[in-house]
Amino acid sequence: MSTNGTDRRRHRRTARLAVVAVGTAVGTVVARRLGYGIGGNTVVRCRQGHLFTTLWVPGVSLKAVRLGWWRLQRCPVGRHWSLVVPVRAADLAPEVLAEAKQHHDVRIP
């Protein structure tokens, strides 16, 4: 095997990783500018309409299965598995936001 071929594969792998990292960073900046609390404790809504907070770190899933903008994870309110999406805190009434913040999914030790 030639060193040149190995170098090309390594370069392609590095380029793909860079594209993913930049895409994640740009997506996070755009989401935050649109008012989503991405990058920490984020208010999310499950498919049944339950609101709760979860740790939402772009590009990382420790408690959920990432499916693009959605995540499959356990809803602590309805005690079921569901797709969840972030919710803009500004779109919620103060009492609804307070209720969502009282319900947090499983914490990471």
Steps between C-alpha positions, in 0.01 A plus 500: 500500500638839411551777748327735258175297515510493880554875511201559271271287717619678813442838333145400394419378850630824651303706247176310581555552871558871444178530295300329776656720770436821306146391416427428867646835607304694238180314586547581869558870433194519274281316753613727785434811290149369430440482875558133575698420817731256328824421677385432855176440686239540228121492515369231265159367397419135442255381233219485758554867589676457833761763583815430699866598511791290382869545443531576127858516378540532122668200344489297823235265635553325829134428584333500161522383142567797274291522183603834354304777673297242695606265776344178616502496877293424807240761599500535881154659500309229310749224583528388138754503217444769241659731248577834661581839349628821658247773581568873509459612859370837375202321340385364837300672771707557819298244700533238224875563481529463878310170484729373223807589705366299796501184286850394404594173336763268647804695612847393404721437806 
